[in-house]
Structure formats: structure tokens, C-alpha cells
């Protein structure tokens, strides 16, 4: 079976396909990869984690041992989680913009 399209119909089909592709791309979650410190352990544990940008709810500056750290509070599933990172809020915002 052969389908013939006018130029206008073909252009509309292309436009719709591009729109659908862009929706798929924009729905893909974006992450920041960051090294975090465990806040609740007596010894410092540092691990690499990926945080979905759309799940970040709050950035909080903290001072610990004369050093400014940032706590990132985000949602994982149905729970609220947090990590402590050795970056300023401005550095984290830059990572988010670049992602």
C-alpha cells in the first residue's frame, strides 16, 4: 500500500515527529554527579552519587569545621533524603545549569 502526501502534509508530518522527539528528550531526567560526605557517621565517608535535578527540593549552607558545605535535600521514591557536599550553592546551581 502506498500513501501519497502533499508537500504540506509531509511538512506537517515532519513537524509532528520533531515535536514528539523533543518531548521525549525533555522528559528524560537530568542528573548531577557529585561527591558527598556522610553526615551521620563518626568517620567521614565520601561517595559518588547521582541526584536527579527535578527531585532537588532544597539547598542549605552549613558551616562545619570552619568550612562551608551545602546540604542537598531531595526526594527518592516516597522518602526525603539529603547529602552533604563540599560545594557552594552557586557551584551546585552551575552544575544544574550545565546538565
C-alpha positions as CSV (number, residue, x, y, z in Angstrom):
1,X,0.0,0.0,0.0
2,X,1.4,3.4,-1.0
3,X,0.4,6.6,0.7
4,X,0.9,9.8,-1.2
5,X,1.3,13.0,0.8
6,X,1.2,16.6,-0.4
7,X,4.2,18.8,0.4
8,X,2.1,20.5,3.1
9,X,1.1,17.1,4.7
10,X,4.7,15.9,4.6
11,X,5.9,19.1,6.3
12,X,3.2,18.7,8.9
13,X,4.3,15.1,9.5
14,X,7.9,16.1,9.9
15,X,6.9,18.9,12.3
16,X,4.9,16.4,14.4
17,X,7.8,13.9,14.5
18,X,10.2,16.6,15.6
19,X,7.8,17.8,18.4
20,X,7.4,14.2,19.6
21,X,11.2,13.7,19.7
22,X,11.7,16.9,21.6
23,X,9.1,15.9,24.2
24,X,10.9,12.6,24.7
25,X,14.2,14.4,25.1
26,X,12.8,16.9,27.6
27,X,11.2,14.2,29.6
28,X,14.5,12.4,30.2
29,X,15.6,13.1,33.7
30,X,18.8,15.0,34.2
31,X,21.3,14.3,37.0
32,X,24.2,16.0,38.7
33,X,27.0,13.7,39.7
34,X,28.6,14.8,42.9
35,X,30.8,13.5,45.8
36,X,29.0,13.6,49.1
37,X,30.0,13.2,52.7
38,X,28.0,11.1,55.2
39,X,26.6,13.5,57.8
40,X,25.7,10.8,60.4
41,X,28.9,8.7,60.7
42,X,31.6,9.3,63.2
43,X,34.2,8.9,60.4
44,X,33.8,10.7,57.2
45,X,32.6,8.6,54.3
46,X,32.8,10.1,50.8
47,X,30.9,8.5,47.9
48,X,30.0,9.5,44.4
49,X,26.2,9.8,43.8
50,X,23.9,11.0,41.0
51,X,21.0,13.2,42.1
52,X,18.0,13.8,39.7
53,X,17.8,17.6,39.2
54,X,14.0,17.6,39.2
55,X,14.0,15.9,42.7
56,X,16.1,18.5,44.5
57,X,13.9,20.4,46.9
58,X,16.3,22.5,49.0
59,X,19.9,23.6,49.2
60,X,21.2,24.7,52.6
61,X,24.5,26.2,53.6
62,X,26.2,24.7,56.6
63,X,29.4,25.5,58.4
64,X,31.5,22.6,59.7
65,X,35.0,22.9,61.0
66,X,35.4,26.4,59.5
67,X,34.4,25.2,56.1
68,X,31.2,26.0,54.2
69,X,29.3,22.9,53.0
70,X,26.0,22.5,51.3
71,X,23.3,20.1,52.2
72,X,21.2,19.0,49.2
73,X,17.7,17.8,50.2
74,X,15.9,15.7,47.5
75,X,13.2,13.2,47.1
76,X,13.9,9.5,46.4
77,X,10.8,7.5,45.8
78,X,8.5,8.4,48.7
79,X,11.3,9.5,51.1
80,X,13.2,12.7,51.6
81,X,16.9,12.2,51.5
82,X,19.9,14.5,52.0
83,X,23.6,14.6,51.3
84,X,26.4,16.9,52.4
85,X,28.7,18.2,49.7
86,X,31.9,20.3,49.6
87,X,30.5,22.8,47.1
88,X,28.8,26.1,47.5
89,X,25.2,26.6,46.4
90,X,26.4,28.7,43.4
91,X,28.6,25.8,42.3
92,X,25.7,23.4,42.5
93,X,23.5,25.8,40.6
94,X,26.1,25.9,37.9
95,X,26.2,22.1,37.7
96,X,22.4,22.1,37.4
97,X,22.5,24.7,34.5
98,X,25.2,22.6,32.7
99,X,23.3,19.3,33.0
